[in-house]
């Protein structure tokens, strides 16, 4: 059409008739020709590329960086010299930038703003949803009000990024800025311990001490771009702290929950370093699936490193008692379909919950011999030395996770949650099916007062058919064992579950504690005696219901009687129980948040 207007007039008239005939006879051709868009113009504004460096930064302004986020008008209109300039990598800081390439921003612009008017607002965060701009740790504003004179500051928010040891880049989500560790949420349980920056355990070799914070994520794998991704090593001698990175074939992509760490500068409270705490995962699959683990087996024999997703506890399948009284014995766990990347196509019906860890709720850190201290010159409880765990660890609750082949009377999504534990020094993660099964809210240590024994309080929602009780794992430590679990009294054959039995025979928790009258400030509190007694159920390596009378299911563990035939104290018919913790002055005492009493 453009050439037609530039031809001589005589040709123009004849061509016009010919063109008119073509237009009438070829309407589809005209439609196709007329609908072709003009080439996309260059971006009108590029907020993340003020001077078009090789890599664009996306961060708040200086002064008070939390006052101007990259997507706000304040940032877009700020003078260019107000854009924060990060320190050099030789001096890692929370102000290190999270980076996006200008090519990615331009691609996002072309996808979402092609042929838009010059006045069309351009928000690099919400408009370019496929190429979100991550920011440095601490950039977001505080989302909580100060109270009682307290000052609240924002230290770290999901989507913020910090320095990351390149030796562990194999664990990073490929959708995040290359070389930076970016945090995902929702955050849940938090714990912290001091750590020396000596280059060990993925610290920065600065010689300074930092506060390492362990961050739970109560999430699970999802189909879609929002699903969190990370990776673990399936190699026995590669991928851990102080080891070489694993080979590509020894990397297992994980979707969902993770245990992140953030190293905080103890003077400035900046997040200066971060990453994944978990390098390898171990589960109780050392013997053929759903067979009895010998009562003399150590954790060295009972536990193996996870090499495929079906090894994870989330993929447990129960054996079942059928309505006709026969039993269906399941000999293989669930085998999920798990894409290697969130960018891979996912078949309809795929459930990425079964491609990683699931729903990390409450958590509690334990230091070596943490209860070996005195109060007013006398031991806090029992012995003064050797009381508590033999290693530093973090207990993390798996809050549910739909099971397969649930037992009779349970819903199709009967949860298979349990207690999990992180060996802090090695980055090893163990799933502990023998400590409970169901919806676990939290687990924490309790002082036994004895250097040879360990106690773990377990906050389990229980089962609505009978309620939830006060559950404690009591285990005997094998201090000479080379295995982490046995050394800390947490091996399958080193202990069992106990529950509180009221001395007066009462079984209803609300009645026992005289609720709600006992909640009044002026109520005269009195001691209510009782004992911890072992329940008549122990995990022997099998999941579900079996012909020999053995059961290991949510109802069987939570509704069990004691070995002496007594009924433990329970929140009758209520499936709910929250967090707990010990009294520092007398650590054999512990408190529980009973959120379901009424």
ABEGO torsion letter per residue (X at the ends): XAAAAABBAAAAAAAAAAAAAAAAABAAAAAAAAABBBBBBBBABBAABAAGBABBBBBBBBGBAAABBAABAAAAABBAAABBBBBBAABBBAABBBBBBAAAAAAAAAAAABGBBAABBBBAAAABAABBBBBBBGABBBABBBBGGBBBBBABBBGBBBBBBAAAAAABBAABBBGBBBBBOBBBBBBBBBBBBAGBGGBBBAGBBBBBBBBBBBBBBBBEAABBBBBBBABAABGBBGBBBBBAAABBBBBEBBBBBBBBBAAAGBBABBEBABABBBBBAABBBGBBBBAABBAAAABBBBABAAABAAABBBBBBBAAGBBBBBABBBBBBBBABAABBBBBGBBAAAAEBBGBBBBBBBBBGAABBBBGGBBABEBABGBEBABBBBBBBBBEEBBBGBBBGBBAABBABBBBBBBAAAGBBBBBAAAEBEBBABBBBBBAGBAABBBBBBBBAEBAAAEBBBBBBBBBBBAABABAAAAAGABAAABBBBBBBBAAGBABAAAAAGOAAAABAABBBBBBBBBBBBBABBBAGBBEBBAAGBBBBAAAAAABBBAAGBBBBBBBGBBBBBBBBBBAABAABBBBBBAAAX
